[in-house]
Amino acid sequence: MAMQPADIEALIKEAMPDAQVSIQDLAGDGDHYAATVVSEAFRGKSRVQQHQLVYASLRGRMGGELHALALQTSAP
């Protein structure tokens, strides 16, 4: 079962309330998305650590409900 962009955004914002989140459906299939996430939570963290925070916010849905998520992350 595919995830909706609004669901992805809601999960990220629940974990990082200050986040500015933009979701793009890359293939029109509800399985392949790109996300741009800007949050103060990323300040001082490596790109890998930033991506780990986003993946953690999705609570295990990567690889299941959500097949692919290309990430761009940064601090404001």
NORDA-V320411 format. One record per backbone hydrogen bond with DSSP energy under -0.5 kcal/mol. NH is the residue of the N-H (numbers start at 1). CO is the residue of the C=O. E is the energy in kcal/mol with one decimal. If there is no record, write none. Layout:
NH	CO	E
NH	CO	E
This chain:
3	30	-1.2
3	65	-0.6
7	4	-0.7
8	4	-1.8
9	5	-2.6
10	6	-2.3
11	7	-2.1
12	8	-2.1
13	9	-2.7
14	10	-1.9
15	11	-1.5
16	12	-2.3
19	16	-2.4
20	38	-2.5
21	19	-0.6
22	36	-2.2
24	34	-2.9
26	24	-0.7
26	32	-2.5
27	32	-0.9
33	31	-0.5
33	68	-2.5
34	24	-2.5
35	70	-3.2
36	22	-2.5
37	35	-0.5
37	72	-2.8
38	20	-2.2
39	74	-2.0
42	39	-1.5
43	40	-1.7
45	42	-2.4
50	46	-2.5
51	47	-2.4
52	48	-2.3
53	49	-1.9
54	50	-1.7
55	51	-2.8
56	52	-2.5
57	53	-1.7
58	54	-0.9
58	55	-0.9
59	56	-1.6
60	55	-0.6
61	58	-1.3
63	66	-3.1
64	61	-1.8
66	61	-2.4
67	65	-0.6
68	31	-2.5
70	33	-2.7
72	35	-2.1
74	37	-1.7
